[in-house]
Amino acid sequence: MRQVLPDKGALRTQYQSDFQARGLIVNDLEVYIEKLLSDLSSNLTIKGRVKSFQSFFKKYLRYLNETANGEPPIIPDQIGIRIVCPFIEDTVNVETLVKNNFKIVEVERKGSSYSFKEFGYESIHFLVSLPEEIGGKYTKASNVPFTGDIVEIQIRTILQDAWAEVEHELVYKAEFRPYDHPMKRKLAAINASLSLADTIFQEIRTYQRHFNKQIVQRKESFFKKVEDAVDLFLFEDSGRRETRHEAPLDTQNRSIDDLLLNALYAHNRGLFSEAARYYSFILALNPDKNIVSLIYKHRGMAFFAQSLYEEAIKDFSMSLHFDEKAYKSAYYCGVVRLVLQQYAAAIDDFTMSMTINGFQPYCFYRRAEAYYHLEDYPQALSDCEAALALDNELEGASKLKYMLLDKLKM
């Protein structure tokens, strides 16, 4: 049977008749997908495009040649959305959202079958049905098969996307195929390096998440001790955490990051002596001075949790010595001196902290407490009001303000 040649001019006219509608659909799809992804914490990039006629016609001829049944082929990726993710785990989360919110027609995992010797970008490609709420808004100008309501959604990491763009320029757009082994090895090496970088970035992010979680828990433990120790004198609310038996330190062949994470794990389990020993071990390694400041601050918090107040003050002071911008270390010094009822010295520490960063509601509140104990009620009230101006939900400051107004008979 003789192959009927397509009329390129007629196809162009038909294709262009729906081109504007496709552009509007792309815009609506971008908004639709952006809403779906709004709860994800990562900064994702959404890119929409309508396939140009030239690209469409090239694929049309290829499909026509492959089918060879005389029927006009359906080109399903005329409308495309690409979702570019910072990390590998984000691609998994986005994939789940796509599966849950679209009718899936086809899934292709490009690059999944490559050996380590091959090159080619990795990407997840979905063919999905266009949501009726979007497709139903536009009336198509023709009924040709390639105007079907199927769109493509691609999911990649930033590095996968970068490689795909470069590969497209070097290999496909230029119609170049590397036949010599050195060129193949170079391209495979670049692809492998980017894949490795993606994996390492994900490992760093996972580690960072664990680290930040431990930091948050440590801060919560510290501030609970602060409230128990300091507010006892104001609101008669007491309570103390008890330490438990510490295990031997695991320091063999550990990086500073690993040691710090071990210290934070111990800290958050209430093993404050063990945590302090980890911090001391890290300090003995002579790390960078910014890290030294951080470690002194952490160890000071561990000492404070054990009611070793003088040791805590020394460490917070050393933290400030190594980093003159460490306003929290100055604030923590003031907190410890509040516990020791050294109110004038506490005021000096809080004032130093606010000289570095003047927008700390808790620092104003704690300095107000120190002024209260020194019976400087007007200054205490001024600090209370400053704290509440920065954070009107600061419960302790509200309670203290009422007490001060009563003292001042206002």
Stockholm file with secondary structure:
# STOCKHOLM 1.0

chainA/1-410         MRQVLPDKGALRTQYQSDFQARGLIVNDLEVYIEKLLSDLSSNLTIKGRVKSFQSFFKKYLRYLNETANGEPPIIPDQIGIRIVCPFIEDTVNVETLVKNNFKIVEVERKGSSYSFKEFGYESIHFLVSLPEEIGGKYTKASNVPFTGDIVEIQIRTILQDAWAEVEHELVYKAEFRPYDHPMKRKLAAINASLSLADTIFQEIRTYQRHFNKQIVQRKESFFKKVEDAVDLFLFEDSGRRETRHEAPLDTQNRSIDDLLLNALYAHNRGLFSEAARYYSFILALNPDKNIVSLIYKHRGMAFFAQSLYEEAIKDFSMSLHFDEKAYKSAYYCGVVRLVLQQYAAAIDDFTMSMTINGFQPYCFYRRAEAYYHLEDYPQALSDCEAALALDNELEGASKLKYMLLDKLKM
#=GR chainA/1-410 SS CCCCCCCHHHHHHHHHHTHHHHHHHHHHHHHHHHHHTTTCSSCCEEEEEECCHHHHHHHHHHHHHHHCSSSCCCCTTSEEEEEEESSHHHHHHHHHHHHHHSCEEEEEEETTTCCTTCCCCCEEEEEEECCHHHHTTSCCSCCCGGGCSEEEEEEEEHHHHHHHHHHIIIIITTTCCCCSHHHHHHHHHHHHHHHHHHHHHHHHHHHHHHHHHHHHHHHHHHHHHHHHHHTHHHHCCCCCCCCCCCCCCCCTTCCHHHHHHHHHHHHHTTCHHHHHHHHHHHHHTCCCHHHHHHHHHHHHHHHHHTTCHHHHHHHHHHHHHHCTTCHHHHHHHHHHHHHTTCHHHHHHHHHHHHHHCCCCHHHHHHHHHHHHHTTCHHHHHHHHHHHHHHCTTCHHHHHHHHHHHHHTTC
#=GC SS_cons         CCCCCCCHHHHHHHHHHTHHHHHHHHHHHHHHHHHHTTTCSSCCEEEEEECCHHHHHHHHHHHHHHHCSSSCCCCTTSEEEEEEESSHHHHHHHHHHHHHHSCEEEEEEETTTCCTTCCCCCEEEEEEECCHHHHTTSCCSCCCGGGCSEEEEEEEEHHHHHHHHHHIIIIITTTCCCCSHHHHHHHHHHHHHHHHHHHHHHHHHHHHHHHHHHHHHHHHHHHHHHHHHHTHHHHCCCCCCCCCCCCCCCCTTCCHHHHHHHHHHHHHTTCHHHHHHHHHHHHHTCCCHHHHHHHHHHHHHHHHHTTCHHHHHHHHHHHHHHCTTCHHHHHHHHHHHHHTTCHHHHHHHHHHHHHHCCCCHHHHHHHHHHHHHTTCHHHHHHHHHHHHHHCTTCHHHHHHHHHHHHHTTC
//
